[in-house]
Amino acid sequence: MIRRKFLRLLNAIIAFSFLGLLVVYMQSSYPPLEERTETIAFDTFDGRALHAVGFRPEGDGDKRQMFSSVSSPLSQEEIVASIEFLNANYEVLNVNEFGPVQDAKFVIVVQVHNRIEYLKYLIQSLEKARFINEVLLIFSHDFSSASINQLVKEIRFCRVMQIFYPYNIQLFPNIYPGQHPQDCPEGVTKEEAKEMRCNNWAHPDKYGHYRVAKITQIKHHWWWKINYVFDGIMARYGLGDAWVVLLEEDHYVAPDFLHVLKLIIENKKKFCEACQVISLGFYLKQYRSYQDDITLLGVHPWFSSKHNMGMAFDASTWQLIKNCSREFCTYDDYNWDWSLMHISMKCLPSKLRVIAVKAPRVLHVGDCGVHTHRCNVQNAPKKAQDLFLRVAERLFPSSLRVVENSRRMLKPSKENGGWGDLRDHELCLNNSRTASLPLPLDFRNGFAFEANATNVSHSIVFPL
């Protein structure tokens, strides 16, 4: 017990040391890179503490080449290494109440940016879901926010952890993977870009446009997150048999969404043994027939724009996807779902097939998003709440049945572009490699720290 308390204290000291450094980095102004010739040596800022616990940050060649122009008193490798260390040593919350992490039956991963109002609605809906106590709920962030961090830490209804995408544009706004001042403007022609001699002039997308950092980050974050969850967290805690449900901050779940997922998994051999994906949500234009469809399923070829919401799959499906990392990372489309569609069509041994609910248990309520700004945050969540109240007596069906079974594949669209920059290809491929995470010292207490830890995976921006 004393040893555990000591290690917790040491872990907290290290975390806050890095937190202070990251705050200084993000809030301070620095002279241009050409005016500075040195960076602070890693072992001068709490490096002794890191070495004392066996941490050996090792940048690889890809990272050094990719981030060779970091305008910071810390090199980007050092910043990312500290973030990764904090990620690998994050304490899982609420395990004293719900048991050790390896007992979780499902893993839910929520991709979070900065829309806290939508995230509040999602968390409220998750709290009302039956079987939520059996879940490991992971929030994956690409934006560091004290208010969002506090919101997550106040969750008491299941096991909770946070991970943070390390190569985010909040930490690196003016260098790649952010928007470097010398990067080519999105709309210039290749000839104009060549004359300007901007950084990425030779690599526009197929439509002649240049990368926009805030758009490319979404695909980068999605790919890093899924690699880190399956190859890092699930391997670490022995969750190889658990299904993973993918949500986003502007989703809203039905009280029976886990109940329905359980029914589908238990009857998968009967419904569609060869299906690799379960889809719990899709975009409904109207809900007049919702209650009549509550027990109904469809089996189809997976199609990105129809089956990308509330997706669930297991480690065997993930391994098929991971084997196509290069296809995913080099496909000229900034959308992760259309990139997944591409590898389903061109790379996987067989096209993805999906078991999809006809009455969605995951709804999209994010009227205010990347492409839409004239909206009211409360409108769509209120409609979702009203819907689930109206059909409450029909939820939690005892059985489900397949009423559609199709092999007809909709014609996919051409790639959307936005992903022609070779730096994005390289970063994406780099995010495909997740090192083994150290085993936690104490599974039951969710304490993810081991004195001899030497392997740290791609991970985390510590919440500021």
NUPAMAR-285123 format. One record per residue (C-alpha): residue in three letters; x, y, z. Coordinates in steps of 0.2 Angstrom, whole numbers, padded with zeros to 4 digits, always signed. Example, Ala and Ser with C-alpha at 12.3 -4.5 7.8 and 13.67 -1.06 7.14 Angstrom:
BEGIN
ala+0062-0022+0039;ser+0068-0005+0036;
This chain:
BEGIN
met+0000+0000+0000;ile+0014+0012+0005;arg+0023+0008-0012;arg+0007+0011-0022;lys+0005+0028-0013;phe+0023+0033-0017;leu+0021+0028-0035;arg+0005+0038-0037;leu+0013+0053-0029;leu+0029+0051-0041;asn+0017+0049-0056;ala+0008+0065-0051;ile+0024+0075-0049;ile+0030+0070-0066;ala+0013+0073-0074;phe+0012+0091-0066;ser+0030+0094-0071;phe+0026+0091-0089;leu+0010+0100-0088;gly+0019+0116-0082;leu+0031+0114-0097;leu+0017+0112-0110;val+0008+0127-0102;val+0023+0138-0104;tyr+0026+0131-0122;met+0008+0135-0127;gln+0007+0152-0119;ser+0024+0159-0122;ser+0030+0168-0138;tyr+0047+0163-0145;pro+0058+0172-0157;pro+0059+0165-0175;leu+0068+0148-0177;glu+0082+0156-0186;glu+0086+0167-0171;arg+0089+0151-0160;thr+0101+0137-0162;glu+0098+0126-0147;thr+0084+0117-0139;ile+0083+0113-0121;ala+0091+0096-0117;phe+0078+0083-0112;asp+0087+0078-0096;thr+0087+0096-0090;phe+0068+0096-0086;asp+0064+0082-0074;gly+0074+0070-0085;arg+0081+0063-0069;ala+0064+0058-0063;leu+0060+0050-0080;his+0076+0040-0080;ala+0072+0035-0062;val+0056+0026-0067;gly+0065+0018-0082;phe+0058+0030-0096;arg+0069+0031-0111;pro+0062+0043-0124;glu+0068+0038-0141;gly+0063+0048-0157;asp+0063+0038-0173;gly+0070+0044-0190;asp+0053+0047-0197;lys+0048+0059-0183;arg+0064+0069-0184;gln+0062+0071-0203;met+0044+0075-0202;phe+0046+0088-0188;ser+0063+0096-0192;ser+0057+0114-0190;val+0050+0115-0173;ser+0050+0133-0166;ser+0049+0128-0148;pro+0062+0128-0133;leu+0058+0109-0133;ser+0060+0099-0149;gln+0044+0091-0155;glu+0050+0074-0152;glu+0052+0079-0133;ile+0035+0086-0132;val+0027+0071-0140;ala+0037+0059-0129;ser+0031+0068-0114;ile+0013+0067-0120;glu+0015+0048-0124;phe+0022+0046-0106;leu+0007+0054-0098;asn-0004+0044-0109;ala+0004+0028-0105;asn+0002+0032-0086;tyr-0016+0038-0086;glu-0026+0032-0071;val-0042+0024-0076;leu-0056+0031-0066;asn-0070+0022-0056;val-0062+0005-0055;asn-0065+0004-0037;glu-0083+0005-0040;phe-0085-0006-0056;gly-0070-0018-0055;pro-0054-0020-0065;val-0052-0014-0082;gln-0050-0031-0089;asp-0067-0036-0084;ala-0075-0023-0096;lys-0087-0031-0108;phe-0087-0017-0121;val-0075-0003-0125;ile-0083+0014-0131;val-0072+0026-0139;val-0078+0044-0141;gln-0068+0056-0153;val-0068+0073-0145;his-0063+0090-0152;asn-0070+0106-0143;arg-0089+0106-0144;ile-0093+0104-0125;glu-0111+0107-0126;tyr-0114+0092-0137;leu-0102+0081-0127;lys-0113+0085-0112;tyr-0128+0078-0120;leu-0119+0063-0126;ile-0113+0059-0108;gln-0131+0062-0101;ser-0137+0049-0114;leu-0123+0037-0110;glu-0127+0038-0091;lys-0145+0032-0095;ala-0139+0017-0105;arg-0142+0000-0097;phe-0126-0010-0095;ile-0115+0006-0096;asn-0107-0001-0079;glu-0099-0015-0090;val-0090-0003-0101;leu-0073+0005-0102;leu-0077+0022-0109;ile-0062+0031-0118;phe-0062+0049-0123;ser-0050+0053-0136;his-0045+0071-0138;asp-0037+0082-0150;phe-0040+0098-0141;ser-0035+0102-0123;ser-0048+0110-0113;ala-0050+0112-0094;ser-0069+0112-0094;ile-0070+0097-0105;asn-0057+0088-0094;gln-0067+0092-0079;leu-0083+0086-0087;val-0075+0069-0091;lys-0068+0068-0073;glu-0085+0070-0065;ile-0092+0054-0074;arg-0096+0041-0060;phe-0106+0029-0070;cys-0093+0018-0078;arg-0074+0015-0080;val-0067+0031-0089;met-0050+0035-0096;gln-0044+0049-0108;ile-0031+0049-0122;phe-0025+0064-0131;tyr-0019+0064-0150;pro-0001+0070-0148;tyr+0001+0078-0166;asn-0013+0090-0164;ile-0013+0108-0171;gln-0017+0116-0154;leu+0000+0111-0148;phe+0008+0114-0165;pro-0002+0128-0174;asn+0012+0136-0184;ile+0022+0121-0189;tyr+0017+0104-0197;pro+0005+0096-0193;gly-0002+0113-0191;gln-0003+0126-0204;his+0015+0132-0207;pro+0017+0150-0213;gln+0027+0144-0228;asp+0014+0131-0232;cys+0004+0133-0249;pro-0013+0142-0248;glu-0027+0130-0251;gly-0033+0138-0267;val-0017+0143-0277;thr-0013+0133-0293;lys+0002+0122-0293;glu+0011+0134-0305;glu+0008+0148-0293;ala+0013+0137-0278;lys+0029+0132-0287;glu+0033+0151-0290;met+0030+0155-0272;arg+0041+0140-0267;cys+0030+0136-0253;asn+0033+0120-0243;asn+0022+0108-0251;trp+0020+0115-0268;ala+0024+0098-0277;his+0010+0089-0268;pro-0008+0096-0270;asp-0023+0084-0270;lys-0030+0077-0286;tyr-0041+0093-0288;gly-0026+0104-0287;his-0029+0110-0269;tyr-0017+0111-0254;arg-0020+0103-0237;val-0030+0112-0223;ala-0023+0107-0206;lys-0039+0108-0196;ile-0048+0096-0209;thr-0034+0084-0211;gln-0033+0082-0192;ile-0049+0073-0191;lys-0043+0058-0201;his-0026+0058-0192;his-0035+0058-0175;trp-0047+0044-0180;trp-0033+0033-0187;trp-0021+0036-0172;lys-0035+0033-0160;ile-0041+0017-0167;asn-0023+0010-0168;tyr-0019+0016-0150;val-0035+0008-0143;phe-0034-0009-0151;asp-0015-0011-0151;gly-0011-0002-0135;ile-0025-0001-0123;met-0034-0017-0127;ala-0018-0027-0128;arg-0012-0020-0112;tyr-0028-0025-0102;gly-0032-0041-0111;leu-0048-0035-0119;gly-0045-0045-0135;asp-0063-0052-0135;ala-0072-0035-0132;trp-0081-0026-0146;val-0077-0008-0148;val-0090+0005-0152;leu-0085+0021-0160;leu-0094+0037-0156;glu-0091+0056-0158;glu-0094+0071-0147;asp-0110+0075-0156;his-0119+0058-0155;tyr-0133+0054-0144;val-0137+0036-0139;ala-0153+0027-0135;pro-0155+0019-0117;asp-0155+0002-0125;phe-0140+0004-0137;leu-0129-0008-0128;his-0144-0020-0125;val-0146-0021-0144;leu-0127-0023-0147;lys-0127-0038-0135;leu-0142-0046-0144;ile-0134-0044-0161;ile-0117-0051-0155;glu-0126-0066-0147;asn-0135-0070-0162;lys-0122-0065-0175;lys-0121-0082-0182;lys-0139-0083-0186;phe-0140-0065-0193;cys-0124-0064-0203;glu-0109-0074-0197;ala-0098-0066-0211;cys-0102-0048-0206;gln-0087-0039-0198;val-0096-0023-0193;ile-0111-0019-0183;ser-0119-0002-0186;leu-0130+0006-0172;gly-0134+0022-0181;phe-0138+0031-0197;tyr-0145+0047-0203;leu-0164+0047-0202;lys-0173+0061-0211;gln-0189+0057-0202;tyr-0194+0046-0187;arg-0212+0042-0191;ser-0209+0023-0193;tyr-0196+0022-0179;gln-0206+0012-0167;asp-0211+0000-0180;asp-0193-0003-0185;ile-0186-0006-0167;thr-0184-0025-0169;leu-0178-0025-0187;leu-0161-0027-0194;gly-0153-0026-0211;val-0138-0035-0218;his-0129-0025-0232;pro-0112-0022-0239;trp-0104-0008-0228;phe-0106+0009-0236;ser-0097+0024-0228;ser-0111+0037-0228;lys-0124+0025-0222;his-0115+0015-0209;asn-0101+0026-0202;met-0111+0031-0186;gly-0111+0020-0170;met-0099+0007-0179;ala-0094-0008-0168;phe-0081-0021-0173;asp-0069-0032-0164;ala-0050-0036-0165;ser-0051-0048-0179;thr-0059-0035-0190;trp-0047-0022-0184;gln-0032-0033-0190;leu-0040-0034-0207;ile-0041-0015-0208;lys-0024-0013-0200;asn-0016-0024-0214;cys-0022-0010-0226;ser-0013+0004-0217;arg-0004+0010-0232;glu-0020+0011-0243;phe-0029+0020-0230;cys-0015+0033-0227;thr-0011+0037-0245;tyr-0029+0037-0252;asp-0033+0055-0257;asp-0048+0058-0246;tyr-0048+0068-0230;asn-0063+0058-0223;trp-0059+0043-0213;asp-0075+0034-0218;trp-0072+0036-0237;ser-0054+0030-0234;leu-0061+0015-0225;met-0073+0012-0239;his-0058+0012-0251;ile-0049-0001-0242;ser-0065-0011-0241;met-0066-0011-0260;lys-0048-0012-0265;cys-0038-0020-0251;leu-0047-0032-0239;pro-0049-0050-0243;ser-0068-0047-0245;lys-0078-0032-0244;leu-0085-0027-0227;arg-0102-0032-0223;val-0113-0024-0209;ile-0127-0029-0198;ala-0137-0012-0196;val-0152-0008-0185;lys-0166+0000-0195;ala-0171+0010-0180;pro-0155+0019-0175;arg-0149+0018-0157;val-0135+0031-0161;leu-0141+0048-0167;his-0131+0062-0174;val-0136+0079-0166;gly-0122+0090-0171;asp-0131+0102-0182;cys-0117+0114-0178;gly-0101+0107-0185;val-0086+0108-0197;his-0097+0114-0211;thr-0112+0121-0203;his-0112+0136-0191;arg-0130+0144-0192;cys-0139+0132-0180;asn-0145+0130-0162;val-0136+0117-0151;gln-0151+0112-0141;asn-0163+0108-0156;ala-0157+0091-0161;pro-0153+0084-0144;lys-0170+0089-0139;lys-0178+0080-0153;ala-0168+0064-0149;gln-0173+0065-0131;asp-0191+0067-0136;leu-0190+0052-0148;phe-0183+0040-0135;leu-0196+0046-0123;arg-0210+0043-0135;val-0204+0025-0139;ala-0198+0020-0122;glu-0211+0006-0120;arg-0204-0002-0136;leu-0186-0001-0132;phe-0176-0016-0125;pro-0184-0029-0137;ser-0181-0047-0132;ser-0177-0052-0150;leu-0172-0045-0166;arg-0174-0051-0184;val-0166-0048-0201;val-0179-0041-0214;glu-0166-0035-0227;asn-0152-0045-0234;ser-0143-0037-0249;arg-0127-0039-0258;arg-0130-0025-0270;met-0116-0012-0267;leu-0120+0006-0270;lys-0107+0015-0281;pro-0094+0024-0271;ser-0090+0042-0275;lys-0073+0047-0281;glu-0061+0052-0268;asn-0064+0069-0260;gly-0046+0075-0260;gly-0038+0086-0247;trp-0025+0072-0244;gly-0012+0074-0257;asp+0002+0081-0245;leu+0016+0067-0243;arg+0018+0073-0225;asp+0001+0068-0221;his+0004+0051-0228;glu+0020+0049-0218;leu+0012+0055-0202;cys-0003+0043-0204;leu+0009+0028-0207;asn+0019+0033-0192;asn+0003+0033-0182;ser+0000+0015-0188;arg+0014+0009-0177;thr+0009+0008-0158;ala+0022+0001-0146;ser+0017-0011-0132;leu+0011-0002-0117;pro+0018-0007-0100;leu+0007-0017-0089;pro-0001-0008-0076;leu+0005-0011-0058;asp-0013-0013-0051;phe-0027-0018-0063;arg-0040-0017-0049;asn-0036+0001-0045;gly-0034+0006-0063;phe-0016+0012-0059;ala-0007+0012-0075;phe+0011+0014-0069;glu+0025+0002-0068;ala+0042+0006-0062;asn+0051-0003-0075;ala+0041+0004-0090;thr+0051+0007-0105;asn+0039+0005-0119;val+0028+0020-0122;ser+0016+0021-0137;his+0010+0035-0148;ser-0001+0045-0136;ile-0007+0060-0128;val-0009+0078-0125;phe-0011+0081-0106;pro-0026+0091-0102;leu-0022+0109-0098;
